[in-house]
């Protein structure tokens, strides 16, 4: 599936810890867009789509949530709950996010600018696209 947890630098200090992300160093792409998801009401699911071109790196900056990744044959759940590692998701995979804790913040780094035509929002269309590869 090529999905992987990537550890980020963590500088510990009695005054508070610091972590950072450098494009094409800690993550395998150039960052074109950054967005974050927050104030998710209990029980809600975010995502529920795949990308044709976009790669992503997701970090739980605060709180916790699960990322479910599906390649059309197998589903895996990744629990993100620390700000010093994140989940790399290459394009061509269905992903959704759920089980958000109170006050959680999901930071998403994207390899592309927003482009609605890059999204596959229907799961059946996603499965068809996997068969065409």
C-alpha positions in Angstrom: 0.0 0.0 0.0 3.1 2.3 0.4 1.3 4.1 3.3 3.7 4.7 6.2 4.1 6.4 9.5 7.0 8.9 9.4 8.7 10.0 12.5 9.5 13.7 12.7 12.3 15.4 14.5 11.5 16.0 18.1 13.5 18.4 20.2 12.6 18.0 23.9 13.0 20.9 26.2 11.7 21.5 29.8 9.9 24.6 28.4 8.1 22.5 25.8 8.9 20.3 22.8 9.4 21.3 19.2 8.9 19.3 16.0 9.0 20.3 12.4 8.5 19.1 8.8 10.7 19.9 5.8 9.4 19.2 2.4 11.4 16.6 0.3 13.3 15.8 3.4 11.0 14.4 6.1 8.2 13.9 3.6 8.6 12.6 0.0 7.0 15.6 -1.8 7.1 19.3 -2.2 4.3 21.0 -0.2 1.8 22.9 -2.4 -1.0 23.3 0.1 -1.6 23.0 3.8 -5.0 22.8 5.5 -6.3 21.7 8.9 -9.4 20.0 10.2 -10.8 21.0 13.6 -14.0 21.3 15.7 -15.2 18.0 14.3 -18.5 17.0 16.0 -18.6 13.7 17.8 -19.3 10.8 15.5 -18.5 12.6 12.3 -16.4 11.2 9.5 -14.1 13.4 7.4 -12.6 12.5 4.0 -14.2 9.6 2.3 -12.5 10.1 -1.0 -9.4 9.3 -3.0 -7.0 11.4 -5.1 -5.8 10.7 -8.6 -2.6 12.8 -8.2 -2.4 14.3 -4.7 -0.1 12.8 -2.0 -0.8 13.7 1.6 0.9 13.8 5.0 -1.4 13.9 8.0 -0.4 14.9 11.6 -2.5 15.0 14.7 -1.3 18.3 16.0 -3.7 18.0 19.0 -5.9 15.2 20.3 -6.4 12.0 18.3 -8.2 10.4 15.4 -8.1 7.4 13.1 -7.3 7.4 9.4 -8.7 4.5 7.5 -6.8 3.7 4.2 -8.3 1.4 1.6 -6.6 0.2 -1.6 -9.8 -1.5 -2.9 -8.8 -4.8 -1.5 -7.6 -4.2 2.0 -8.4 -1.6 4.7 -5.9 -0.5 7.4 -6.6 1.8 10.3 -3.9 4.1 11.6 -4.4 5.9 14.9 -2.7 9.3 15.1 -2.3 10.8 18.5 1.1 12.5 18.7 2.5 15.6 17.0 5.9 14.2 16.3 4.9 11.7 13.6 2.5 11.6 10.8 0.9 9.4 8.1 2.1 9.5 4.5 -0.6 8.5 2.0 0.3 8.3 -1.7 -2.3 9.0 -4.3 -4.7 6.3 -5.5 -6.0 5.3 -2.1 -9.4 5.8 -0.5 -9.1 7.5 2.9 -11.4 8.6 5.6 -10.9 10.0 9.1 -13.0 9.3 12.2 -13.0 8.9 16.0 -11.9 12.5 16.5 -11.2 13.3 20.2 -12.4 16.6 21.7 -10.4 19.6 20.5 -8.4 17.5 18.0 -6.6 19.2 15.1 -5.5 17.3 12.0 -2.9 19.0 9.9 -2.8 17.9 6.2 0.1 18.7 3.9 -0.7 18.2 0.2 1.5 17.7 -2.8 -0.9 19.7 -5.1 -3.1 22.8 -5.1 -6.8 22.2 -4.6 -8.3 20.8 -7.8 -11.8 19.3 -7.6 -11.2 17.1 -10.7 -8.4 15.3 -8.7 -10.9 13.9 -6.2 -12.7 10.6 -6.6 -15.7 11.0 -4.2 -17.7 7.9 -5.1 -16.4 4.6 -3.8 -17.7 2.6 -6.7 -15.9 5.0 -9.1 -12.8 4.5 -7.0 -13.0 0.7 -7.4 -13.5 1.1 -11.1 -10.4 3.3 -11.3 -8.4 0.6 -9.5 -9.5 -2.0 -12.1 -8.4 0.3 -14.9 -4.8 0.5 -13.7 
